[in-house]
Amino acid sequence: MIKHIVMWKLKDSARGTSKDQNALELKSVLEDLKNKISVIKQIEVGINFNKSSAAYDVVLYSEFDSLQDLQAYQKHPDHVKVVDFVNEIRDDRAVVDYEI
């Protein structure tokens, strides 16, 4: 099993929208990918409430059966649309992929 974790620090505002509104939209579009991309086994999206400067704003936790499934997810057109949105609203990104 592959676990894929991504964290983002969002811009204070982007696309004419506040950080909080963009975080909610990001959560919604990421969770909706479960209905569109069959290789996603598990997906969870959290919006941070910790006000530490070291904290990230949004986290994605997802699971896949194999590295090939993760790669298929990353290339899927619906995922690519989300990446385009994220690139407009984020300041920073951290990612970890590991196998158990």
Secondary structure as the mmCIF struct_conf table of DSSP 4:
data_model
#
loop_
_struct_conf.conf_type_id
_struct_conf.id
_struct_conf.beg_label_comp_id
_struct_conf.beg_label_asym_id
_struct_conf.beg_label_seq_id
_struct_conf.end_label_comp_id
_struct_conf.end_label_asym_id
_struct_conf.end_label_seq_id
STRN STRN1 ILE A 2 LEU A 10
HELX_LH_PP_P HELX_LH_PP_P1 LYS A 11 LYS A 11
BEND BEND1 ASP A 12 ASP A 12
STRN STRN2 SER A 13 ALA A 14
TURN_TY1_P TURN_TY1_P1 ARG A 15 GLY A 16
STRN STRN3 THR A 17 SER A 18
HELX_RH_AL_P HELX_RH_AL_P1 LYS A 19 ASP A 32
HELX_RH_3T_P HELX_RH_3T_P1 LEU A 33 ASN A 35
TURN_TY1_P TURN_TY1_P2 LYS A 36 LYS A 36
TURN_TY1_P TURN_TY1_P3 SER A 38 VAL A 39
STRN STRN4 GLN A 42 ILE A 47
TURN_TY1_P TURN_TY1_P4 SER A 53 ALA A 54
BEND BEND2 ASP A 57 ASP A 57
STRN STRN5 VAL A 58 PHE A 64
BEND BEND3 ASP A 65 SER A 66
HELX_RH_AL_P HELX_RH_AL_P2 LEU A 67 LYS A 75
BEND BEND4 HIS A 76 HIS A 76
HELX_RH_AL_P HELX_RH_AL_P3 PRO A 77 ILE A 89
STRN STRN6 ARG A 90 GLU A 99
#
